[in-house]
Amino acid sequence: MNTLAIKTEIKNIIDQVEDLDILEAVRTILQKSRLDPVLKDKLTQRAIRSEQDIEDERLLSRNDLVERTNSSLRK
């Protein structure tokens, strides 16, 4: 199925729905799928850096993570 076919099918299904809760849920899902472009870019860049850290084996051990977390909680 292509994008246009899926959109058409979804519109047809929505046209048949009368339950307000379902319609609000669909609206919420669609609104959340449209991230703010700045936030989307920031999250994308963070994911790219994380992937590079993993590739370069810049990782924390479990013990290091626990210590770092405990340290930040003590502040």
C-alpha positions in Angstrom: 0.0 0.0 0.0 1.3 3.5 -0.8 0.9 6.6 1.4 -2.1 8.0 -0.5 -4.0 4.7 -0.2 -3.3 4.5 3.5 -4.3 8.1 4.1 -7.5 7.5 2.2 -8.3 4.3 4.2 -7.7 6.1 7.5 -9.9 9.0 6.5 -12.7 6.6 5.5 -12.4 4.7 8.9 -12.4 8.0 10.8 -15.5 9.2 9.0 -17.3 6.1 10.3 -16.2 6.5 13.9 -18.7 8.1 16.3 -17.0 7.4 19.6 -15.5 10.7 20.9 -12.9 8.9 23.0 -11.5 7.1 20.0 -11.4 10.3 17.9 -9.6 12.1 20.6 -7.1 9.3 21.0 -6.4 9.3 17.2 -6.0 13.1 17.3 -3.5 12.8 20.2 -1.5 10.2 18.4 -1.3 12.3 15.2 -0.5 15.5 17.1 2.4 13.8 19.0 3.8 12.5 15.7 4.5 16.0 14.6 7.5 16.9 16.7 8.8 20.4 16.9 11.5 20.5 14.2 14.1 21.9 16.6 13.4 19.1 19.1 13.4 16.5 16.3 16.8 17.8 15.1 18.2 17.8 18.7 17.0 14.2 19.3 18.4 13.1 16.0 21.8 14.6 16.7 21.8 13.0 20.2 21.0 9.6 18.7 23.8 10.0 16.1 26.3 10.9 18.9 25.2 7.9 20.9 25.6 5.6 17.9 29.1 7.0 17.4 29.9 6.5 21.1 28.9 2.9 20.9 30.9 2.3 17.8 34.0 3.9 19.5 33.3 1.9 22.6 32.8 5.0 24.8 30.5 3.2 27.2 30.0 3.2 31.0 30.0 0.0 32.9 27.1 -0.8 35.1 29.2 0.1 38.2 30.3 3.4 36.7 26.7 4.2 35.9 25.5 3.4 39.5 28.3 5.5 41.0 27.6 8.4 38.7 23.8 8.2 39.5 24.5 8.0 43.2 26.9 10.9 43.1 24.4 13.1 41.3 21.7 12.2 43.9 23.9 13.2 46.8 24.3 16.8 45.4 
